[in-house]
Amino acid sequence: MHEHNDGSVTFNTFQDVEPILEHNKMLMNEYGDKLTPGKRGTWHKVASVPNNIWEQWLIETDYAIEKDKKLLNKYLNDPDNKFFKTSPTNL
């Protein structure tokens, strides 16, 4: 926490995202390909986003990403965010 002269306060959060990314990688490898029997048409986990990244996305989108599924899918399908996905399916 950092207090400013104008009375405002800044909170900085830190998160070790490595365990989340490693777990996502393991789930992606276990998933197989998109055509693996039993995978298509069933509910499955598609992503795991670290809290600090989610908070950043909320701020970037003025919280629209919480309500707009297409916007969330756009972020998750972005190649720069591939490490958050746990299955090879596009959303």
C-alpha positions in Angstrom: 0.0 0.0 0.0 1.3 3.5 -0.9 -0.3 6.6 0.5 -0.1 9.7 -1.7 0.2 13.4 -0.6 -3.3 14.0 -2.0 -4.9 11.5 0.4 -5.3 8.8 -2.2 -4.0 5.3 -1.7 -2.5 2.8 -4.2 -2.7 -0.9 -3.6 -0.3 -3.2 -5.5 -1.1 -6.8 -5.8 1.3 -9.6 -6.8 0.6 -13.1 -7.7 2.9 -16.0 -8.7 1.2 -17.2 -11.8 3.7 -19.9 -12.6 1.7 -22.7 -10.8 -1.5 -21.7 -12.6 0.2 -21.7 -16.0 1.9 -25.1 -15.3 -1.5 -26.6 -14.3 -3.1 -25.2 -17.4 -0.3 -26.6 -19.5 -0.8 -30.1 -17.9 -4.6 -29.9 -18.5 -4.0 -28.9 -22.2 -1.6 -31.8 -22.7 -4.0 -34.2 -21.1 -6.9 -33.0 -23.2 -5.6 -34.4 -26.4 -6.9 -32.9 -29.7 -10.2 -31.4 -30.5 -11.5 -34.6 -32.0 -10.7 -36.9 -29.1 -13.8 -39.1 -28.5 -15.9 -37.8 -25.5 -14.4 -34.3 -25.6 -16.7 -32.7 -28.2 -20.1 -31.7 -27.0 -19.3 -32.2 -23.4 -18.8 -29.6 -20.7 -15.1 -29.1 -19.9 -12.8 -26.5 -18.4 -11.5 -24.2 -21.1 -9.4 -21.7 -19.2 -7.9 -20.6 -15.9 -7.0 -16.9 -15.6 -4.9 -15.7 -12.7 -6.7 -13.1 -10.5 -4.2 -10.3 -11.2 -4.7 -10.8 -15.0 -8.5 -10.9 -14.6 -8.4 -7.7 -12.6 -6.4 -6.1 -15.4 -8.9 -7.3 -18.0 -11.8 -5.9 -15.9 -10.1 -2.4 -15.8 -9.2 -2.5 -19.5 -12.8 -3.3 -20.5 -14.5 -1.1 -17.8 -15.9 -4.3 -16.4 -17.6 -5.2 -19.7 -15.8 -8.5 -19.9 -17.8 -9.8 -16.9 -21.1 -9.4 -18.8 -20.1 -9.8 -22.4 -19.3 -13.5 -23.3 -18.1 -12.6 -26.8 -15.6 -10.1 -25.3 -14.3 -12.8 -22.8 -14.0 -15.3 -25.7 -12.1 -12.7 -27.7 -9.6 -12.3 -24.9 -9.3 -16.1 -24.3 -8.9 -16.8 -28.0 -6.2 -14.2 -28.4 -2.9 -16.0 -29.1 -1.1 -13.8 -26.5 -3.3 -15.4 -23.9 -2.9 -19.0 -25.0 -1.3 -19.9 -21.6 -4.6 -19.4 -19.8 -6.4 -22.0 -21.9 -6.8 -25.6 -20.7 -8.3 -27.0 -23.9 -7.5 -26.5 -27.6 -11.1 -25.5 -28.5 -11.9 -22.0 -29.7 -14.6 -20.2 -27.8 
